[in-house]
């Protein structure tokens, strides 16, 4: 994934005895900066399909977007467009949600450090759905939550708002 081109810069000797991953997404408080993306293929992975995903999202307090089955593989990865989008809009009244390539909790941190407000996932929860229905999606979201908290602790950030561009470095470039 494009997120692997970037690393996070840890911050030591910072009080992170309590880490809070809650944030505001689409005007509502969520447990973490994550949305369950539309995939259009849930029915292939579990007989309870969208209902299982929506229930897991509700349990974790994160939104679920239903699919319109749209995909275009010829556009650049959204993570690589964040700087341009923010620059071109001056970030005015823009809530930027990165979709695609989000496989781990630290990918969420990298996207937020680059300027996104949240990320959405699809493939990751489909694996959970196929393995265990709603319980599998719950497990997937628990893993994302734990990885997010772990990454925030290593960065020395207590809240999502504490994540800044200084926490992100492009690999093979000097960290200035």
C-alpha positions in Angstrom: 0.0 0.0 0.0 1.1 3.6 -0.5 1.2 4.1 3.2 4.3 1.9 3.4 6.3 4.7 1.7 6.0 6.7 4.9 7.2 6.2 8.5 6.0 7.7 11.7 8.4 9.6 13.9 8.1 8.6 17.6 8.1 11.0 20.4 9.5 9.9 23.7 9.1 11.0 27.3 5.6 12.2 26.8 2.7 11.3 29.1 0.5 8.8 27.2 -0.9 7.0 30.1 -4.3 7.7 28.6 -4.8 7.6 24.8 -8.2 8.8 23.4 -8.9 7.8 19.8 -12.3 9.5 19.6 -12.8 12.2 17.0 -15.5 13.9 15.0 -16.3 12.4 11.6 -19.1 13.8 9.4 -20.3 15.9 12.3 -20.6 13.0 14.8 -18.3 11.7 17.5 -16.8 8.4 16.6 -14.6 5.9 18.6 -11.8 6.3 16.0 -11.2 8.1 12.7 -12.6 5.3 10.6 -15.5 4.6 8.4 -16.6 1.2 7.0 -16.3 1.7 3.2 -18.9 0.5 0.8 -17.7 -2.7 -1.1 -20.7 -4.0 -2.9 -19.5 -7.5 -2.4 -20.5 -8.2 1.3 -23.0 -10.8 0.2 -20.2 -12.9 -1.2 -18.5 -13.1 2.3 -21.3 -13.8 4.7 -25.0 -14.6 4.7 -25.8 -11.6 7.0 -23.9 -9.3 4.7 -24.5 -5.5 5.2 -26.5 -6.1 8.4 -23.5 -7.7 10.2 -21.2 -4.8 9.1 -23.7 -2.1 10.1 -24.2 -3.7 13.5 -20.4 -4.0 14.1 -20.0 -0.3 13.1 -22.8 0.7 15.5 -21.1 -1.3 18.3 -17.9 0.6 17.7 -19.6 4.0 17.1 -18.3 4.3 13.5 -20.3 5.0 10.3 -20.9 2.5 7.6 -21.5 3.6 4.0 -23.5 1.4 1.7 -22.0 0.6 -1.7 -22.9 2.0 -5.1 -20.4 -0.5 -6.6 -18.1 2.2 -8.0 -14.4 1.6 -8.4 -11.8 3.2 -10.7 -8.3 1.7 -10.6 -6.9 4.4 -13.0 -6.8 7.3 -10.5 -3.9 7.9 -8.1 -4.1 6.5 -4.6 -6.0 9.0 -2.4 -3.2 9.1 0.1 -0.9 10.7 -2.6 -3.5 13.4 -3.3 -4.0 14.7 0.2 -1.4 17.5 -0.1 -2.8 18.7 -3.4 -6.5 18.6 -2.2 -5.7 20.5 1.0 -3.5 23.0 -0.9 -6.1 23.6 -3.6 -9.0 24.1 -1.2 -7.0 25.7 1.6 -8.6 23.1 3.8 -11.8 25.3 3.9 -14.8 23.4 5.1 -13.4 20.2 3.8 -13.7 16.9 5.7 -11.2 14.7 3.9 -11.7 10.9 4.2 -9.0 8.6 2.7 -10.3 5.4 1.2 -8.1 2.6 -0.2 -5.0 0.9 1.1 -5.8 1.2 4.8 -4.7 -2.1 6.2 -3.4 -1.2 9.7 -4.0 1.3 12.5 -0.8 3.1 11.7 -2.1 3.8 8.2 -4.8 5.8 9.8 -2.2 7.8 11.8 -0.2 8.4 8.6 -3.3 9.7 6.7 -4.2 12.0 9.6 -0.6 13.3 9.8 -0.8 14.0 6.1 -4.0 16.1 6.6 -6.9 13.7 6.4 -9.7 13.7 8.9 -10.5 10.0 8.8 -10.0 6.8 6.8 -12.4 4.2 5.5 -11.8 0.5 5.2 -13.5 -2.2 3.1 -11.3 -5.2 2.4 -10.1 -5.6 6.0 -13.6 -5.9 7.4 -14.7 -8.3 4.6 -12.0 -10.7 5.8 -13.5 -10.5 9.3 -17.0 -10.9 7.9 -16.1 -14.0 5.9 -14.4 -15.6 9.0 -17.1 -14.9 11.5 -19.9 -12.6 10.5 -20.5 -9.7 12.9 -18.0 -11.2 15.4 -15.4 -11.2 12.7 -16.0 -7.6 11.9 -16.0 -6.8 15.6 -12.5 -8.5 15.8 -11.3 -6.5 12.8 -12.3 -3.2 14.4 -10.8 -4.2 17.8 -7.5 -4.8 16.0 -7.6 -1.4 14.3 -8.5 0.2 17.6 -5.6 -1.5 19.4 -3.1 -0.7 16.6 -4.3 2.9 16.6 -3.8 3.2 20.4 -0.4 1.6 20.2 0.8 3.9 17.4 -0.5 7.0 19.2 1.3 5.9 22.4 4.6 5.5 20.4 4.1 8.9 18.9 3.4 10.5 22.3 0.0 11.7 21.2 -3.0 11.5 23.6 -5.7 12.5 21.1 -6.3 12.4 17.4 -5.9 16.2 17.3 -2.4 15.8 18.6 -1.3 14.0 15.4 0.6 16.5 13.3 2.5 16.5 9.9 5.8 16.5 11.9 4.9 12.9 12.9 5.2 11.8 9.2 8.4 11.2 7.2 8.8 9.9 3.7 11.1 6.9 3.6 14.4 7.4 1.9 14.2 11.2 2.5 16.1 13.0 5.3 13.8 13.9 8.3 14.3 17.6 8.6 
